[in-house]
């Protein structure tokens, strides 16, 4: 394992107001901050004035409309007048959106106007141009750039961490510059705490300062401290699929969120957060990261777990299924679907109670109508449209019957108001039929959804016939339904999957097919695959090569989370060729403590003592159990000593400090100040079990500051030197 030391870094460091550089930078900061405060006030007043003007003009314009509908000509003129009013209001709204966007950026920068400066010499002999880089870009009324957005092309010169000759790409053109100064700032509002001038980019002073802070309950943005290898991922070209393999603590999730923010910036006129999906391991993890993008001035994308995704697209009984399926079973579906033709038994009648709404014969006739169209998404769409029309006609037929009219007559006034929002008081037969139709359309809305969801197709039967199987797994059922009906989200543009090593190849194939036009970013650590039957990275590449035509890869090999002592322990569980490439940038901390006990009483006393210390520790301590049943057993074993330990099975979010018992499945992706491994015996972590080794690696690597390993009996050979 490589080790970095800050002492090797040639850099200037300033915290004193007597330092002329510090004084100059504080003066510049004060000037920029005053300009931002002035700008904020002007923008607020502008929005208030625009809102008042819009309300005034709307009233004036509406008062001039005659609301004359006496003839077609007058009606047309009235509607045209309303259209003119709407056009004026739309113009005001557009102005407000522009102003609101600038105000939001201004407010964001008032927290910290910028975090870095670069001095770039564009031509020899010319004085360097100074650019200040912050979380957002903003210019004054004279279009002078006060702050450059960290995502802008020129900001790459800061993240390249390469003094002297460097370059960046803007509008497809490479611009060569000389980086004369790379200065980092520790700033809060209008106060400069320190600056760092890095002349040799071996170490990042601002990064070390950031890493010295105590862990927080929620993840923070790393905008100011993105490192070179991370920046390559954040600014990677847009490709159909990108796989990022990173060791534990390398900042994969942070990089993922910075990448999302970067994509929003690059595609700011075309990309909406509703078109970006983030698949997270569990709800606690979602809470852990939920403030990162808003703190960067961006909205969160659509965020969901696999279980939530499955419940949206499959019946509940199938969504809950845990059966493992080889991806080859899905490839068989792709091959079989080419020869698919619907049979009469492939269709299902639609009923509501005892009322038949769509019969088998109707569906057969619609199918026969489109025999010349291959069975698949196109035919399913055509059939769906015809069946919606047939269902609408059937509901109208039922609405004309005497039974529904009698039902309407028998409704109480409260029932009428609840159903229609008005009393049932038709003036003629036509109006009575209209009420009846409204009643039945509401009653049978489930049938309309069933048509939309293609419930008239017996997917199970079709699959069993095509594949020659007696039953279909949930993933086979869903993949087949997508292949036949076109089920999926064609509007999603990006899908990000964190902890990709936790998914099976079949699950990834399902996601790739469901989000069929989206570009994928997949992040994970193959050594953190803590469950059997998940995809190797070779299988991940195979899936996306097949379904996206190829996949690009990046690596993150530096640990920013754990101390060198902790990193050495978990890196020691890796193959030698991987271990040699791994480094840690954290400052040295206390050694990892390993205590083994051959006597159960001694072990119990030591564990209870460790838990008691954990409750008093500065920061948050996680007692990590490999499985849920082990967590329950551990709590029972501790008895009274477990009092006060947070139960993460029921907690909604991570506490800031204290101690908790947490399963490894929930701990994945999170970090803690301290970690206790309650039992690192050969029984729990057998040496010949790859998944067990991954569990130990993942457990130890959750810690930032200290790890205590206890052992009940013989220590696992995985930790023996």
PABAZA-133719 format. One line per field, with one value per residue (C-alpha): y, x negated, z; residue number from 1. Coordinates in Angstrom, 1 decimal. Layout:
% residues N
yy <- Y  ...
xx <- X  ...
zz <- Z  ...
i <- NUM  ...
//
This chain:
% residues 721
yy <- 0.0  3.5  6.2  10.0  12.6  16.2  17.2  16.5  19.1  22.4  25.0  28.4  28.7  31.8  32.6  35.9  39.3  40.7  38.5  40.9  38.0  37.2  40.9  41.3  38.2  39.3  42.7  41.0  38.7  41.6  43.4  40.4  39.7  43.3  43.0  39.8  41.4  44.3  42.0  40.0  43.1  44.3  40.9  40.6  44.1  43.3  40.1  42.1  44.8  42.2  40.4  43.6  44.7  41.3  41.4  45.0  44.3  41.1  43.0  45.8  43.4  41.3  44.3  45.1  41.7  41.8  38.0  38.1  34.6  35.7  34.6  32.6  35.8  37.3  34.1  33.8  37.4  36.7  33.7  35.7  38.3  35.7  34.3  37.8  38.0  34.6  35.6  38.7  36.6  34.0  36.8  38.0  34.4  34.0  37.1  35.9  32.5  34.2  36.5  33.7  31.5  34.3  35.0  31.3  31.4  34.6  33.2  30.0  32.0  34.2  31.1  30.7  33.0  30.8  28.2  28.6  30.9  30.1  32.6  31.7  33.1  32.7  34.2  34.6  38.1  38.8  39.2  36.2  36.4  35.6  33.5  32.7  29.4  28.7  26.5  28.6  31.2  34.8  38.1  41.7  44.0  44.9  41.2  41.0  37.5  37.6  33.9  31.0  27.9  24.8  22.9  25.4  24.3  26.7  25.4  22.2  23.9  23.9  20.2  19.1  19.9  20.5  23.8  25.2  24.2  22.8  23.0  22.8  22.1  24.7  24.4  21.5  23.5  22.8  25.9  25.8  28.0  28.4  27.9  30.5  30.1  27.6  29.0  27.3  29.1  28.3  30.8  31.2  34.0  37.1  35.8  34.3  31.8  30.6  30.3  27.6  28.0  24.6  24.7  21.0  19.0  16.1  16.8  18.9  21.1  22.0  18.3  17.5  20.3  19.0  15.4  16.5  17.5  15.1  12.9  14.3  12.6  13.6  13.6  16.9  18.1  17.7  20.5  22.2  19.1  16.9  15.2  14.5  10.9  11.9  14.8  12.4  10.6  13.8  15.3  12.0  12.3  11.3  7.6  4.9  3.2  4.1  1.7  3.3  0.7  2.3  1.0  1.6  5.2  6.5  8.9  6.9  8.3  11.8  11.6  10.2  13.2  15.7  14.0  14.5  18.2  18.4  16.8  19.3  22.1  20.8  20.1  22.9  23.8  20.2  18.0  17.9  16.2  14.0  12.5  11.3  8.3  7.3  3.7  3.6  0.6  1.5  4.3  5.3  5.8  8.0  10.2  10.3  11.9  13.9  17.4  17.2  18.3  21.0  22.4  22.7  24.6  21.6  19.6  15.9  13.4  10.6  8.4  4.9  1.5  -1.7  -2.8  0.4  0.0  -3.6  -2.6  0.0  -2.4  -5.8  -7.3  -7.3  -11.1  -10.9  -7.7  -9.4  -12.5  -13.0  -15.9  -15.7  -15.8  -16.3  -13.6  -16.3  -16.9  -13.4  -13.8  -16.9  -14.6  -12.2  -15.2  -16.7  -13.5  -13.3  -16.1  -15.1  -15.2  -14.8  -17.7  -17.5  -18.7  -15.8  -13.3  -12.6  -11.2  -8.0  -8.0  -5.7  -7.9  -9.8  -7.4  -8.5  -5.4  -6.9  -10.5  -12.9  -12.8  -9.0  -9.3  -12.1  -10.0  -7.0  -9.3  -10.8  -7.2  -6.7  -10.1  -8.5  -6.6  -8.7  -9.6  -7.2  -3.6  -2.1  -4.6  -4.3  -0.6  -0.9  -3.4  -1.4  1.7  -0.4  -2.1  1.3  2.3  -0.9  -0.4  3.1  1.9  -0.8  1.7  3.9  1.0  0.2  3.9  3.7  0.9  1.3  -0.3  2.6  5.2  3.4  3.4  7.2  7.8  5.8  7.8  10.1  13.8  13.2  10.3  12.5  15.4  13.0  11.4  14.4  17.5  18.6  17.2  14.7  16.8  16.1  18.4  15.8  12.2  13.2  14.9  11.8  9.6  12.0  11.5  7.8  7.8  9.9  7.4  4.3  5.9  6.5  3.0  1.2  3.3  0.2  -1.5  1.3  1.1  -2.7  -2.1  0.5  -2.0  -4.8  -7.0  -8.5  -10.4  -13.6  -13.0  -16.1  -18.4  -16.8  -17.2  -20.8  -21.7  -19.8  -21.1  -24.6  -23.9  -24.7  -21.2  -17.9  -16.1  -12.4  -11.1  -13.4  -12.2  -8.5  -8.9  -10.8  -8.2  -5.4  -7.4  -8.0  -4.7  -2.1  -1.5  1.0  4.6  6.0  9.5  8.8  10.2  9.1  6.2  6.1  2.9  3.0  -0.2  -1.9  -5.0  -5.8  -6.4  -9.6  -9.5  -10.2  -7.2  -5.0  -6.3  -5.5  -1.9  -1.5  -2.6  -0.7  2.6  1.8  5.2  6.2  6.5  4.5  5.3  2.3  2.6  0.0  -2.1  -5.7  -6.5  -5.2  -7.9  -9.2  -11.4  -14.5  -14.6  -10.9  -9.8  -9.7  -6.7  -8.9  -9.8  -6.1  -5.3  -8.2  -7.0  -3.4  -4.4  -6.4  -3.8  -0.6  -1.5  -1.0  0.3  2.6  2.1  4.3  3.5  5.2  3.8  6.4  6.2  9.5  7.9  5.7  6.4  4.6  2.1  1.1  1.2  -1.2  -3.7  -3.8  -3.4  -6.5  -8.5  -7.7  -9.5  -8.3  -6.5  -4.4  -3.8  -2.2  0.5  1.6  4.7  6.7  10.5  10.6  11.5  8.7  7.6  4.9  1.3  -1.1  -3.1  -6.9  -8.8  -12.5  -14.5  -18.2  -17.9  -16.9  -15.0  -13.0  -12.3  -11.2  -8.8  -7.4  -6.8  -5.1  -2.9  -2.0  -1.1  1.1  3.0  3.4  5.2  7.7  8.0  11.3  10.8  7.9  4.2  1.4  -2.2  -4.0  -7.4  -9.5  -10.4  -9.4  -12.5  -11.9  -8.3  -9.6  -12.3  -9.6  -7.3  -10.2  -11.3  -7.8  -7.6  -4.4  -3.2  -2.8  -0.1  3.2  1.6  2.9  0.3  1.1  -1.4  1.2  4.5  6.8  8.4  8.2  9.9  12.3  10.6  7.7  4.0  1.7  -1.9  -2.0  -4.8  -4.8  -4.6  -1.2  0.0  -0.4  2.9  4.7  5.8  6.0  7.5  4.2  0.6  -2.4  -5.8  -7.9  -11.3  -11.8  -15.5  -18.1  -19.2  -15.9  -15.1  -18.4  -18.0  -20.0  -18.0  -15.1  -13.5  -13.7  -12.0  -9.3  -8.9  -8.3  -5.9  -3.9  -3.9  -2.6  0.0  1.8  3.4  6.8  7.0  3.7  0.0  -2.5  -6.1  -8.7  -12.4  -15.2  -18.1  -18.5  -15.3  -15.6  -16.5  -13.6  -11.2  -13.3  -11.9
xx <- 0.0  -1.3  -1.4  -1.2  -2.6  -1.7  -5.3  -6.4  -4.0  -5.6  -3.0  -2.4  0.0  1.5  3.8  2.5  4.0  0.4  -0.4  -0.1  1.3  3.9  4.8  5.2  7.4  9.5  10.0  11.1  13.4  15.0  15.5  17.1  19.3  20.6  21.4  23.3  25.3  26.1  27.1  29.3  31.2  31.6  32.9  35.4  36.7  36.9  38.9  41.3  41.7  42.2  44.9  46.7  46.5  47.8  50.8  51.6  51.4  53.4  56.3  56.1  56.2  58.9  61.1  60.9  62.3  66.0  66.6  68.9  69.9  73.0  71.6  68.7  66.9  67.3  66.4  63.2  62.3  62.9  60.6  58.0  58.1  57.6  54.7  53.1  53.4  51.8  48.9  48.2  48.3  46.0  43.5  43.6  43.1  40.1  38.5  39.2  37.6  34.4  34.3  35.1  32.3  29.7  31.1  30.7  27.1  26.4  27.8  25.7  22.6  23.3  22.6  19.1  18.4  15.7  13.1  10.3  8.4  6.4  4.1  3.9  1.5  3.1  0.2  -3.5  -4.3  -0.7  0.2  2.1  5.9  7.2  10.4  12.2  14.0  17.2  20.2  22.0  21.1  22.3  21.5  22.3  24.5  21.6  21.1  17.9  17.4  17.3  17.2  16.7  18.8  16.7  18.3  17.3  14.5  11.9  12.3  10.7  7.4  7.9  8.9  6.1  3.8  0.9  -1.0  -2.7  -1.5  2.0  5.1  8.9  11.5  14.2  16.7  14.7  11.5  8.4  7.1  3.5  2.6  -0.1  1.2  -0.8  1.0  3.4  4.8  7.3  9.3  11.0  13.9  17.1  19.4  17.2  14.4  11.2  9.7  6.8  5.3  3.1  0.9  0.0  -3.1  -3.7  -0.5  -1.5  1.0  4.1  4.0  7.7  8.5  6.5  8.2  11.6  10.7  9.7  13.3  15.5  17.9  21.4  24.8  25.3  22.9  21.4  20.5  16.8  16.8  13.7  11.7  12.4  9.1  7.6  8.7  12.2  12.3  11.7  14.9  16.9  16.0  15.9  17.4  21.0  21.0  23.8  22.4  19.6  18.3  16.4  14.5  13.3  11.9  13.7  13.6  12.5  15.4  17.5  20.8  19.5  18.2  21.5  23.4  20.8  21.2  25.0  24.5  22.0  24.5  27.2  24.8  23.7  27.3  29.0  31.5  32.4  32.1  34.7  34.2  37.2  35.2  32.4  32.7  30.5  30.8  29.7  29.0  31.5  33.7  31.1  28.5  31.0  31.4  27.7  27.1  30.3  28.8  25.7  27.2  29.5  26.4  24.9  27.9  29.4  32.6  32.4  33.0  35.6  34.2  35.4  34.2  34.5  37.4  39.3  38.6  39.8  43.0  43.8  43.4  44.5  47.4  46.7  46.2  43.6  41.9  41.2  39.6  35.9  35.2  31.8  32.0  29.0  28.8  28.7  32.5  33.2  31.0  33.2  36.2  34.6  34.0  37.5  39.4  38.3  40.7  43.6  47.2  50.1  52.4  56.1  55.1  52.7  55.5  57.4  60.9  61.4  64.1  65.2  67.0  69.6  69.6  67.7  66.0  63.8  64.4  61.9  63.6  63.2  59.5  59.0  60.7  58.4  55.4  56.5  56.9  53.1  51.8  49.6  47.7  45.1  46.1  44.2  44.4  45.8  48.7  49.3  49.6  52.1  54.2  54.1  55.5  58.3  59.1  59.3  61.9  63.8  63.8  65.1  67.9  68.8  69.0  71.2  73.4  73.7  74.4  77.5  79.1  81.9  80.0  77.5  80.2  82.1  78.8  78.5  82.1  81.4  78.3  78.5  77.6  74.3  73.4  74.3  72.1  69.2  69.4  70.1  69.4  73.0  76.6  77.9  80.6  80.7  83.0  83.4  82.5  79.2  78.0  79.0  76.9  74.0  74.2  74.4  71.3  69.4  70.3  69.2  66.0  65.0  66.1  64.3  61.1  59.2  60.2  58.9  55.6  55.6  55.8  53.0  50.9  51.6  53.3  55.3  52.1  51.2  47.4  46.8  48.5  46.7  43.4  43.9  44.8  41.9  39.3  40.7  40.8  43.4  43.2  41.5  39.4  40.2  37.3  38.1  41.8  40.8  38.2  40.7  43.3  40.9  40.0  43.7  45.3  42.5  43.0  40.3  39.3  38.3  37.9  35.2  31.8  29.5  29.5  27.0  26.5  24.5  23.1  23.4  21.7  24.9  27.0  27.2  26.5  30.2  31.3  28.9  30.2  33.8  32.8  30.9  33.9  36.5  34.6  33.9  32.6  30.8  27.0  25.8  23.2  22.4  20.2  19.0  16.3  16.1  14.5  17.7  19.9  21.3  24.1  23.8  25.1  24.3  22.6  18.8  17.5  16.8  20.5  21.5  19.4  21.0  24.5  23.9  21.8  24.8  27.5  25.6  23.0  20.0  18.9  16.1  14.3  12.5  10.7  10.5  7.6  7.1  8.9  10.1  12.1  9.9  6.7  3.5  3.7  7.3  6.6  3.7  6.0  8.7  6.2  4.5  7.5  7.1  4.9  1.3  1.6  4.5  3.0  -0.1  2.0  4.0  3.1  4.5  4.4  5.7  3.3  2.0  4.3  4.5  3.5  6.3  7.0  7.4  8.4  9.1  10.7  10.8  13.1  16.8  17.0  13.9  15.2  18.6  16.9  14.7  17.6  19.7  16.7  16.2  19.8  19.7  16.7  18.5  21.4  18.9  16.8  16.5  18.4  20.5  19.6  21.1  21.2  21.5  23.2  22.9  26.6  29.9  30.2  26.7  27.7  30.6  28.5  25.9  28.4  29.8  26.2  25.4  28.5  28.6  25.4  27.4  29.6  29.1  27.8  29.6  31.5  30.9  33.6  36.2  34.2  35.0  31.5  28.0  27.5  24.6  23.0  23.4  23.4  25.5  25.9  26.3  26.3  23.6  26.3  27.4  23.9  22.8  22.1  22.1  19.2  18.6  16.0  15.5  16.3  16.4  16.3  18.0  16.7  13.9  13.6  13.0  16.6  17.9  15.2  13.9  10.7  11.9  15.1  14.8  18.0  16.9  13.6  15.7  17.8  14.8  13.3  16.5  17.0  13.5  13.6  16.6  14.4  12.7  10.8  10.6  11.4  11.7  11.8  12.9  12.8  14.6  12.3  9.8  9.1  10.0  7.0  7.9  6.4  3.4  0.2
zz <- 0.0  -0.9  1.7  1.0  3.4  3.5  4.4  0.8  -0.5  -1.5  -0.7  0.8  3.7  5.2  8.1  9.4  8.5  8.6  5.6  2.5  0.4  3.1  3.4  -0.4  -0.7  2.3  0.6  -2.6  -0.7  1.1  -2.2  -3.9  -0.8  -0.8  -4.5  -3.8  -1.0  -3.2  -6.0  -3.7  -2.6  -6.2  -7.4  -4.5  -5.3  -9.0  -8.4  -6.2  -8.8  -11.6  -9.5  -8.8  -12.5  -13.6  -11.3  -12.3  -16.1  -15.7  -14.0  -16.6  -19.5  -18.1  -17.4  -21.1  -22.2  -23.0  -22.5  -25.5  -26.7  -28.7  -32.0  -33.4  -34.4  -30.9  -29.2  -31.3  -30.4  -26.7  -26.8  -28.7  -25.9  -23.2  -25.3  -25.4  -21.6  -21.2  -23.5  -21.3  -18.1  -19.7  -20.5  -16.9  -15.7  -18.0  -16.5  -13.0  -13.7  -14.9  -11.9  -9.5  -10.9  -10.4  -6.9  -6.0  -7.2  -5.3  -2.1  -2.6  -3.0  0.1  2.2  0.5  -2.4  -3.8  -2.7  -5.2  -7.6  -10.6  -12.4  -16.1  -18.6  -22.0  -24.1  -23.2  -22.0  -21.0  -17.3  -15.9  -15.7  -12.2  -12.0  -8.7  -8.7  -6.7  -6.3  -9.0  -11.6  -11.4  -13.2  -12.2  -14.2  -16.5  -17.3  -15.4  -14.0  -10.2  -9.8  -12.2  -11.9  -10.9  -13.7  -16.4  -18.9  -17.6  -14.0  -15.1  -14.8  -11.1  -10.9  -13.1  -10.2  -12.6  -12.3  -15.4  -18.8  -18.8  -21.0  -21.0  -23.7  -24.5  -27.4  -28.8  -28.9  -26.7  -25.1  -23.8  -20.8  -18.2  -14.6  -12.7  -9.4  -7.9  -4.7  -2.3  0.3  3.6  3.5  5.5  4.2  4.1  6.3  5.0  7.5  5.4  1.9  0.5  -2.6  -4.0  -6.2  -6.4  -6.7  -4.5  -1.8  -1.5  1.6  1.5  1.2  4.3  6.2  5.0  6.0  9.5  10.3  12.2  10.2  9.9  9.9  6.2  3.3  2.2  -1.3  -2.2  -4.8  -3.4  -2.9  -6.0  -6.7  -10.2  -10.5  -9.3  -11.7  -14.6  -13.6  -13.0  -16.4  -18.3  -21.8  -22.1  -23.0  -23.1  -20.0  -17.6  -14.9  -12.0  -9.9  -6.6  -3.4  -0.1  0.9  -2.5  -2.8  -5.3  -4.0  -3.8  -7.3  -8.5  -7.0  -8.5  -11.8  -11.6  -10.8  -13.7  -16.2  -15.0  -15.8  -19.2  -20.2  -18.3  -21.1  -21.9  -18.7  -16.0  -12.6  -13.4  -16.3  -14.0  -11.8  -8.9  -7.7  -4.0  -1.7  1.0  2.4  5.1  2.4  0.5  3.6  4.0  0.6  0.2  0.9  -1.3  -4.6  -3.0  -1.3  -4.7  -6.0  -7.9  -7.4  -6.5  -9.2  -8.9  -6.2  -5.5  -4.2  -6.2  -4.1  -4.8  -8.6  -8.5  -6.7  -9.4  -12.4  -11.0  -9.1  -5.3  -5.1  -7.9  -6.6  -3.3  -4.9  -4.0  -6.4  -8.2  -12.0  -14.4  -17.0  -19.7  -18.9  -20.1  -23.2  -24.1  -24.0  -26.5  -28.8  -28.4  -28.8  -32.5  -33.3  -31.0  -32.2  -29.8  -29.3  -28.1  -24.6  -24.2  -23.5  -20.3  -19.9  -17.8  -15.2  -12.4  -9.9  -11.9  -14.8  -17.9  -19.5  -22.2  -23.4  -24.9  -28.3  -28.4  -27.7  -30.3  -32.9  -32.2  -32.3  -35.7  -37.0  -36.6  -37.7  -40.2  -37.5  -35.6  -32.1  -29.9  -28.6  -31.9  -32.0  -28.3  -28.6  -31.5  -29.6  -26.4  -28.3  -29.8  -26.4  -24.7  -27.4  -26.8  -23.1  -23.4  -25.7  -23.2  -20.3  -22.4  -23.2  -19.4  -18.7  -21.0  -19.0  -16.5  -13.6  -13.3  -13.5  -10.7  -8.7  -9.2  -8.1  -4.9  -3.9  -0.8  -1.2  0.6  -1.7  -4.7  -3.4  -2.7  -6.1  -8.3  -6.2  -6.9  -6.5  -9.0  -10.6  -14.4  -16.5  -19.3  -20.2  -21.9  -18.7  -16.7  -19.0  -18.6  -14.8  -15.3  -17.5  -15.0  -12.3  -14.3  -15.6  -12.0  -10.9  -13.7  -13.7  -12.5  -15.8  -17.8  -15.9  -16.5  -20.3  -20.1  -18.0  -20.6  -17.9  -20.8  -21.8  -19.8  -19.6  -17.5  -20.0  -23.0  -21.2  -20.1  -23.7  -25.3  -22.8  -22.1  -18.4  -15.8  -14.2  -14.6  -12.1  -11.4  -13.4  -16.4  -16.2  -16.2  -18.9  -21.1  -20.5  -21.6  -24.7  -25.7  -24.7  -24.7  -20.9  -19.8  -19.4  -22.8  -21.3  -18.8  -19.9  -17.1  -14.6  -11.8  -9.9  -6.7  -5.1  -8.4  -7.1  -5.0  -8.1  -10.2  -13.9  -14.5  -12.4  -14.3  -17.6  -16.5  -15.6  -18.9  -20.8  -18.8  -19.1  -22.7  -23.9  -20.8  -20.3  -17.3  -14.7  -12.5  -9.4  -7.0  -5.5  -6.5  -3.1  -1.4  -3.0  0.3  -1.1  -3.3  -6.9  -7.6  -10.8  -11.2  -13.0  -16.0  -16.1  -15.7  -18.7  -20.7  -19.9  -21.0  -24.0  -25.1  -24.3  -24.8  -27.4  -25.0  -21.6  -20.5  -17.2  -14.6  -11.4  -8.0  -5.9  -3.2  0.2  1.6  4.4  6.5  8.3  6.9  9.7  8.8  5.1  5.6  7.3  4.6  1.8  3.2  2.3  -1.4  -4.0  -4.0  -7.4  -6.2  -2.8  -4.3  -6.1  -3.0  -1.0  1.8  2.3  5.8  8.7  10.8  13.7  16.3  15.4  14.8  17.9  17.7  20.9  21.0  23.8  24.3  27.3  26.7  29.9  29.1  25.6  27.0  29.5  26.8  24.4  27.0  27.9  24.3  23.9  27.1  25.7  22.4  24.0  25.4  22.3  20.4  17.2  16.0  16.6  14.6  15.9  12.6  12.5  9.3  9.2  10.7  12.9  14.2  15.1  17.1  18.7  19.6  21.2  23.3  24.2  25.5  27.7  29.7  28.0  24.8  26.4  24.6  21.4  18.4  16.4  12.7  11.6  12.8  12.6  9.7  9.6  11.0  14.4  14.7  17.7  20.1  19.3  17.3  16.2  12.4  9.9  7.2  4.5  6.0  6.8  3.2  1.5  4.9  7.1  10.8  13.1  14.9  14.0  16.3  14.7  17.4  16.3  13.8  14.4  11.8  12.3  11.1  8.5  7.1  5.1  2.1  1.5  -1.0  0.2  3.9  2.9  1.2  4.3  6.5  4.0  3.9  7.6  8.5  5.7  7.1  9.8  9.5  12.8  14.7  14.5  17.3  16.3  18.9  18.4  20.2  19.8  17.0  14.9  11.2  9.1  6.9  9.6  10.5  9.1
i <- 1  2  3  4  5  6  7  8  9  10  11  12  13  14  15  16  17  18  19  20  21  22  23  24  25  26  27  28  29  30  31  32  33  34  35  36  37  38  39  40  41  42  43  44  45  46  47  48  49  50  51  52  53  54  55  56  57  58  59  60  61  62  63  64  65  66  67  68  69  70  71  72  73  74  75  76  77  78  79  80  81  82  83  84  85  86  87  88  89  90  91  92  93  94  95  96  97  98  99  100  101  102  103  104  105  106  107  108  109  110  111  112  113  114  115  116  117  118  119  120  121  122  123  124  125  126  127  128  129  130  131  132  133  134  135  136  137  138  139  140  141  142  143  144  145  146  147  148  149  150  151  152  153  154  155  156  157  158  159  160  161  162  163  164  165  166  167  168  169  170  171  172  173  174  175  176  177  178  179  180  181  182  183  184  185  186  187  188  189  190  191  192  193  194  195  196  197  198  199  200  201  202  203  204  205  206  207  208  209  210  211  212  213  214  215  216  217  218  219  220  221  222  223  224  225  226  227  228  229  230  231  232  233  234  235  236  237  238  239  240  241  242  243  244  245  246  247  248  249  250  251  252  253  254  255  256  257  258  259  260  261  262  263  264  265  266  267  268  269  270  271  272  273  274  275  276  277  278  279  280  281  282  283  284  285  286  287  288  289  290  291  292  293  294  295  296  297  298  299  300  301  302  303  304  305  306  307  308  309  310  311  312  313  314  315  316  317  318  319  320  321  322  323  324  325  326  327  328  329  330  331  332  333  334  335  336  337  338  339  340  341  342  343  344  345  346  347  348  349  350  351  352  353  354  355  356  357  358  359  360  361  362  363  364  365  366  367  368  369  370  371  372  373  374  375  376  377  378  379  380  381  382  383  384  385  386  387  388  389  390  391  392  393  394  395  396  397  398  399  400  401  402  403  404  405  406  407  408  409  410  411  412  413  414  415  416  417  418  419  420  421  422  423  424  425  426  427  428  429  430  431  432  433  434  435  436  437  438  439  440  441  442  443  444  445  446  447  448  449  450  451  452  453  454  455  456  457  458  459  460  461  462  463  464  465  466  467  468  469  470  471  472  473  474  475  476  477  478  479  480  481  482  483  484  485  486  487  488  489  490  491  492  493  494  495  496  497  498  499  500  501  502  503  504  505  506  507  508  509  510  511  512  513  514  515  516  517  518  519  520  521  522  523  524  525  526  527  528  529  530  531  532  533  534  535  536  537  538  539  540  541  542  543  544  545  546  547  548  549  550  551  552  553  554  555  556  557  558  559  560  561  562  563  564  565  566  567  568  569  570  571  572  573  574  575  576  577  578  579  580  581  582  583  584  585  586  587  588  589  590  591  592  593  594  595  596  597  598  599  600  601  602  603  604  605  606  607  608  609  610  611  612  613  614  615  616  617  618  619  620  621  622  623  624  625  626  627  628  629  630  631  632  633  634  635  636  637  638  639  640  641  642  643  644  645  646  647  648  649  650  651  652  653  654  655  656  657  658  659  660  661  662  663  664  665  666  667  668  669  670  671  672  673  674  675  676  677  678  679  680  681  682  683  684  685  686  687  688  689  690  691  692  693  694  695  696  697  698  699  700  701  702  703  704  705  706  707  708  709  710  711  712  713  714  715  716  717  718  719  720  721
//
